[in-house]
């Protein structure tokens, strides 16, 4: 649920609003908070907070210091702080954030990576990095099993 204090603080600092009847085709960059009530096709990047209201729709990647999704987002999300998906929110894409809140009845389809040390690109996730090690371990285990089977066969043949 949206906290009154944080929403009031963010609303007081919003410098750009994409109105409910606006349609933007292209990327948006801002230094301060942005509120999207209309439709944006393109990336939205802000150094401040980003709010996508319940009527807002974004098709593209978004980046901000803190992000609140009350509408629809189709794309990857990167937040340096807190990310909240409200009960009316829908996120189809990957989330990279320090902290995540997903309200009841919200929709989130994708992968979430939470990291307090710093945000790196999604393709360099630790889950993907450990896969080659697992494969190497499996190969070593299979070789040991094959050696054991060969030794057992030789024992039976010698008798």
MILUM-357584 format. One record per residue: residue in three letters; x, y, z of N, C-alpha, C, CB in turn. Coordinates in steps of 0.05 Angstrom, whole numbers, plus 32768, in hexadecimal, padded with zeros to 4 digits. Glycine has a CB too. Layout:
alaXYZXYZXYZXYZ
...
//
This chain:
unk80117FE880008000800080008012801980007FED80008018
unk8009802D7FF2801980467FF180188055800B800F80587FDA
unk8030805A801680318069802F802B8086802B804D8065803C
unk801B8092803C801380AE8038802B80C180387FFF80B6804D
unk803C80BC804B805380CF804E806580CE8036806380C78067
unk806C80B7802C807E80B58015807180C07FFC808780988010
unk805780BA7FF7804980C47FE0804780E37FE1802D80B87FDD
unk804180EE7FF8803F810B7FFB805A81187FF6803581128017
unk8070810C8000808A81177FFB809181167FDD809F8108800B
unk808B81007FD0809180FD7FB4808081117FA3808D80E17FAA
unk806681127FAA805481247F9B805D81427F9D803881227FA6
unk806981497FB3807281657FB7808A816B7FA5807981697FD4
unk809981577F9D80B1815B7F8D80AE81547F7080C7814B7F99
unk8096814D7F67809381457F4A8096815E7F39807781387F46
unk80A8815B7F2580AD81727F1380A1816D7EF880CB81777F10
unk809B81547EF1808F814E7ED68078813B7ED980A581437EC4
unk806281417ECB804B81307ECB8043812B7EAE8033813D7EDA
unk804081117EA7803581097E8E801781057E93804380EF7E82
unk800781177E897FEA81177E8F7FDB80FF7E847FDE81307E84
unk7FC480FA7E8F7FB480E37E887FAD80E17E6A7F9A80E27E98
unk7FAA80F97E5D7FA380F97E417FBC80FB7E2E7F90810F7E3B
unk7FD480FA7E3A7FEC80FC7E2A7FF680E17E218002810A7E3A
unk800180E07E08800E80C97DFD802A80D17DF47FFE80BC7DE5
unk803F80C57E00805A80CC7DF9806780B47DEB806A80D47E13
unk807280B97DD3808280A57DC5809F80AF7DC5807780A17DA8
unk80AF80A27DD680CB80AB7DD880D580A87DF580CF80C77DCE
unk80EE80AC7DF880FA80AA7E1380F780C37E23811880A37E10
unk80F580C07E3D80F280D77E4F810980D67E6380D780D77E5E
unk811780ED7E67812C80EF7E7C812681087E8C814880F17E6F
unk812981047EA78123811B7EB9813781197ED08106811A7EC2
unk813C81317EDC814D81327EF4813D812F7F0E815C814D7EF4
unk812381357F0D811381337F2580FC81207F208108814F7F2D
unk80EA811E7F3380D4810A7F3280C2810D7F1A80C4810B7F4C
unk80B880F77F1080A680F67EF9808D80E67F0180B480EB7EE0
unk807680F07EF9805D80E17EFD805180DC7EE1804980F17F0F
unk804A80C27EDC803E80BA7EC2802280B27EC7804E80A37EB5
unk800F80C27EBB7FF380BC7EBD7FE880B47EA27FE380D47EC8
unk7FF780BA7E8D7FEF80B37E717FFE809B7E677FF480CB7E5F
unk8006809B7E4E801380857E41802E808D7E368001807A7E2A
unk8042807C7E3C805D80817E32806780687E248070808A7E49
unk8070806B7E0B807E80567DFD809B805E7DFA8070804F7DE1
unk80AC80537E0A80C8805B7E0B80D380597E2780CC80777E00
unk80EC805D7E2B80F9805B7E4580F480747E55811780567E42
unk80F080717E7080ED80887E82810380867E9780D180877E90
unk8114809A7E98812B809A7EAA812B80B57EBA814680977E9B
unk812C80B27ED4812C80CA7EE5813F80C67EFC811080D07EF0
unk814C80DB7F05815D80DA7F1C814D80DB7F36817280F17F1C
unk813480E37F34812280E47F4B810F80CC7F4A811280FE7F4B
unk80F880D07F5780E480BB7F5880D480B97F3F80D180BF7F70
unk80C980A27F3A80B7809D7F23809D80917F2D80C4808B7F0D
unk8087809D7F26806C80937F2D805D808D7F14805D80A67F40
unk805380757F118041806E7EFB8026806A7F08804A80557EEA
unk8014807E7F047FFA807D7F127FE980677F067FEB80987F0F
unk7FD180627F127FC0804C7F0A7FB7804E7EED7FA7804B7F1C
unk7FB680667EE27FAE80697EC67FC7806A7EB37F9E80837EC2
unk7FDF80697EBE7FF8806B7EAF800080517EA3800E80767EC0
unk800C80537E8B8016803B7E7D803280427E71800380327E66
unk804580317E76806080357E6A8068801B7E5D8075803D7E81
unk8070801E7E43807C80077E348099800F7E2F806C80017E19
unk80AA80067E4080C7800C7E3E80D480087E5980CB80297E34
unk80ED800B7E5A80FC80087E7380FA80227E84811A80017E6E
unk80F9801E7E9E80F880367EB0810F80347EC580DD80377EBF
unk8118804C7ECD812D804E7EE1812880667EF2814980507ED3
unk812B80637F0C812780797F1F813280737F3A810A80817F21
unk813380887F4B813D80847F66812A80737F778143809F7F74
unk811080787F7480FB80677F8080E480677F6C80F280727F9C
unk80D680517F6A80C1804E7F5680A880427F6280CB803C7F3F
unk8091804E7F5B807780447F638067803E7F4A806880587F76
unk805E80257F48804F801D7F30803280187F39805B80037F23
unk802080297F2F800380267F347FF5801E7F1B7FF7803F7F40
unk800280227F047FF7801C7EEA800580047EDE7FF880347ED8
unk800C80077EC480177FF07EB580337FF77EAB80057FEA7E9D
unk80457FE47EAE80617FE67EA480687FCD7E9580757FEC7EBC
unk806F7FD07E7C807A7FBA7E6C80977FC17E6580697FB57E52
unk80A97FB67E7580C57FBC7E7180D47FB87E8B80CA7FD87E67
unk80EE7FBB7E8B80FF7FB77EA280FF7FD07EB4811B7FAF7E9A
unk81017FCB7ECE81017FE17EE2811B7FE07EF280E87FDE7EF4
unk81287FF77EF5813F7FF97F05813C80107F1981597FFD7EF4
unk813E80097F33813A801E7F478152801D7F5B812080197F56
unk815C80357F61817280377F74816980357F91818080517F70
unk814F80357F95814480337FB0812C80207FB2813B804F7FBA
unk8115802B7FB980FD801C7FBE80EC801A7FA580ED80287FD5
unk80E180027FA080CE7FFE7F8B80B47FF37F9680D97FEB7F75
unk809E7FFF7F8E80847FF57F9880717FF07F81807780097FAC
unk80657FD97F8080507FD37F6C80367FD27F7C80567FB77F5E
unk80257FE77F77800C7FE97F857FF87FD47F7C800080067F81
unk7FE27FD27F8A7FCE7FBD7F847FC37FC07F687FB77FBE7F98
unk7FC37FD87F5D7FB97FDD7F417FD07FDB7F2D7FAC7FF97F3F
unk7FE87FD57F367FFF7FD57F2480047FBB7F1680177FDC7F34
unk80117FBD7EFF80187FA57EEF80337FAA7EE380027FA07ED8
unk80467F977EE980617F997EDE80677F7F7ECF80767F9D7EF5
unk806D7F827EB580757F6C7EA580927F727E9C80627F687E8B
unk80A47F677EAB80C17F6C7EA680D17F677EBF80C57F897E9D
unk80EB7F6B7EBD80FD7F657ED381007F7E7EE581187F5D7EC9
unk81047F797EFF81077F8E7F1281227F8B7F1F80F07F8E7F28
unk81317FA17F21814A7FA37F3081477FBA7F4381637FA67F1C
unk81487FB47F5D81437FC97F7181517FC17F8B81257FCC7F75
unk81527FD57F9D815C7FCF7FB881477FC37FCA81677FE97FC5
unk812E7FCD7FC781187FC37FD780FE7FC27FC781147FD57FF1
unk80EE7FAE7FCB80D67FAA7FBA80BE7FA47FCC80DA7F937FA7
unk80A87FB27FC5808E7FAD7FD2807A7FA77FBC80857FC67FE3
unk806D7F907FBE80587F897FAA803E7F867FBA805F7F6F7F9A
unk802B7F977FB580117F967FC380017F7F7FB980027FB07FBF
unk7FED7F777FCA7FDA7F627FC27FCB7F6B7FA97FC77F5C7FDA
unk7FC67F587F977FB97F5C7F7D7FCA7F6A7F687F9F7F6C7F82
unk7FE27F717F6F7FF47F7C7F5B7FFE7F657F49800D7F8B7F68
unk80077F6C7F3080117F587F1E802E7F5D7F1980017F587F03
unk803F7F487F1B805B7F4B7F1580647F317F07806C7F507F2F
unk806C7F347EEE80767F1D7EDF80927F237ED580637F167EC7
unk80A57F167EE180C17F1B7ED980D47F127EEF80C57F387ED3
unk80EC7F1B7EEE81017F147F0181077F2C7F12811A7F0A7EF3
unk810B7F277F2C81127F3D7F3E812E7F387F4A80FD7F417F54
unk813F7F4C7F4881597F4B7F55815B7F627F6981707F4C7F3F
unk815F7F5A7F8281617F6E7F97817E7F6E7FA0814D7F697FAE
unk818B7F867FA181A77F887FA881AC7FA27FB681B97F857F8F
unk81B57FA17FCE81B97FBA7FDD81D47FC77FD881B77FB47FFB
unk81E77FB87FCB82027FC37FC682037FD57FAE82157FAC7FC2
unk81F37FD07F9A81F47FE17F8281E67FD27F6C82107FE87F7A
unk81DD7FE07F5881CD7FD57F4381DE7FD07F2A81B57FE67F3C
unk81E07FB77F2281EF7FB17F0981DB7FA77EF582067F9C7F0F
unk81E37FA57EDB81D07F9C7EC681C57F807ECC81DE7F9C7EAC
unk81AC7F7C7EC3819E7F627EC881AD7F4B7EBC81827F637EBD
unk81BB7F4E7EA681C87F387E9981E07F2D7EAA81D27F407E7E
unk81E97F3C7EBD82007F337ECD81F67F287EE882137F497ED2
unk81DF7F1C7EE981D37F137F0281E37EFB7F0D81B67F0B7EFE
unk81E57EF97F2781F47EE37F3481E97EC87F2C81F37EE67F52
unk81CF7EC67F2781C37EAC7F2081CE7EA27F0681A47EAF7F1E
unk81D27EB37EF281DD7EAB7ED981FB7EA57EDB81D87EC17EC4
unk82097EB37EEC82267EB07EEE822D7E947EFA82317EC67EFF
unk821C7E887F0B82237E6F7F18821D7E577F0782157E6D7F33
unk820E7E5A7EF282067E437EE1821E7E337ED681F57E4C7ECB
unk82337E407ECB824A7E317EC182577E207ED7825E7E447EB5
unk82597E2A7EEF82657E1B7F0582557E027F0A82667E2C7F1E
unk823A7E047F0A82297DED7F0F822E7DD87EF9820C7DF57F0F
unk82307DE07EE082357DCE7ECA82507DBF7ECE82347DDC7EAF
unk82647DCE7ED6827F7DC27EDA827E7DAE7EF182937DD87EE0
unk826F7DB47F07826C7DA27F1D825E7D897F14825D7DAF7F34
unk82497D8B7F04823B7D747EFA824D7D627EE982227D7D7EEA
unk825D7D6E7ED882707D5F7EC882847D4F7ED9827F7D717EB5
unk828E7D5B7EEE82A17D4E7F0082937D367F0E82AC7D627F14
unk827A7D3A7F17826C7D257F2482677D0E7F1182517D307F2F
unk82607D147EF8825B7CFF7EE482747CEF7EDF824F7D0B7ECB
unk828B7CFD7EDD82A47CEF7ED882AB7CDC7EF082BB7D037ED5
unk82A57CE57F0882AA7CD37F1F82997CBB7F1E82A57CE37F3A
unk827F7CBF7F17826D7CA87F1582767C957EFF82507CB27F0E
unk827F7C9F7EE882897C8E7ED382A17C7E7EDC82907C9F7EBA
unk82B37C8B7EEA82CB7C7E7EF482C47C687F0882DE7C927F02
unk82B07C6D7F1982A77C597F2C829A7C417F1E82937C657F40
unk828A7C477F09827D7C327EFA82927C217EEC826A7C3D7EE6
unk82A77C2D7EE182BC7C1F7ED382CB7C0D7EE782D07C337EC6
unk82D17C187EFF82DF7C087F1382CF7BF17F1C82E67C1A7F2C
unk82B57BF57F2082A37BDF7F2882A27BCA7F1382877BEA7F2E
unk82A17BD27EF982A07BBE7EE382B97BAE7EE3829B7BCD7EC8
unk82D07BBB7EE682EA7BAD7EE682EB7B997EFD83017BC17EE8
unk82E17BA07F1582E17B8E7F2B82D27B757F2582D67B9B7F44
unk82BA7B787F1882AA7B617F1282B67B507EFC828D7B6A7F09
unk82C47B5D7EE982D07B4E7ED482E87B3D7EDD82D97B617EBE
unk82F67B477EF2830E7B397EFC83077B207F0B831E7B4C7F0D
unk82EF7B1F7F1682E87B087F2782E07AF27F1682D17B0E7F39
//
